[in-house]
């Protein structure tokens, strides 16, 4: 498996720490005070769902089918099948996105498939090392089932320290790419930061990802603020059949590192995306908005800009063969949810919870 070097500008470092290309994100005491005040004054009504989130269990048999598809397992964890290869992004299966399992953000729902039930995974792609994207317990449980782990620079070293064989780890800088059984995977820039403790901030790189087969082109944002890099990625690798875009855990106080929904839509358009599937929502409480607000806001923006939005229930198959059309046929697929004789399409499954409130 080879790594291709690009002539485009790679990531930069200052004082042995990675930095963003357009901003220098810092959290000083004044910024932390503003964030603390915002949390104290928060008057949201629905930090977490008040009833179980709809879930469609995934079976190993489903994953043996041949057509291209993807499944949302939670937060930014997605399982996709392209050219018969299984690719898993940011695998988080633990109950909490935290250094410990007795405190920290707790899952709203189970994963629609357990690690034990997963077949062999051809590639795991990791965007960065924050706890809601890099789950140590999951990596240790997956290491025998995964052929290759693809990470930004120095994130792979964490995996090796956790017992993943070195020959299963590929680290990429921005604009570097690798091949997995005919699928091209490119590390592209994002605007974020990294670290898992008090003393390791920005010691590892963060990235977004381009995933291209002969028939499909998919973009996975990881975590990011809005920046001009989306236009560059779109020019170089677009258009995209589907963009998997961060839409959640946002706030104007930290918009430099987590896009607001309006910026998510602009990034999707910069990327020349067709379908937009919002991620980074619906699994953990990581911000000050109601848990379902990201869905509501991105759906309205989709209507405004005529962009088809995909919001499958967790575990529901998104059949990518339908993405070959130019209409909104994929957006309209799915089963229906029934609640007190009211029928809601799965594209708006969270509205059951708004009604309940």
Secondary structure, 3 states (H helix, E strand, C coil): CCEECCCCCCCEEECCEEECCCCCCCCCHHHHHHHHHHHHHCCCCCCCCCCCCCECCCCCCHHHCCCCEEEEEECCEEEEEECCEEEEECCCCCCEECCCCCCCEECCCCCCCCCCCCCCECEEECCCCCCCCCCHHHHHHHCCCECCEEEECCHHHHHHHCCCCHHHEEEECCCCEEEECCEEEEEECCCCCCCCCCCCCCCCCCCEEEEECCCCEEEECCCCCCCCHHHHHHHHHCCEEEEEEECCCCCHHHCCCCCCHHHHHHHHHHCCEEEEEEECCCCCCCCCCCCCHHHHHHHHHHHHHCCCEECCCECCEEEHHHHHCCCCCHHHCCCEEEECCEEEEHHHCCHHHHHHC
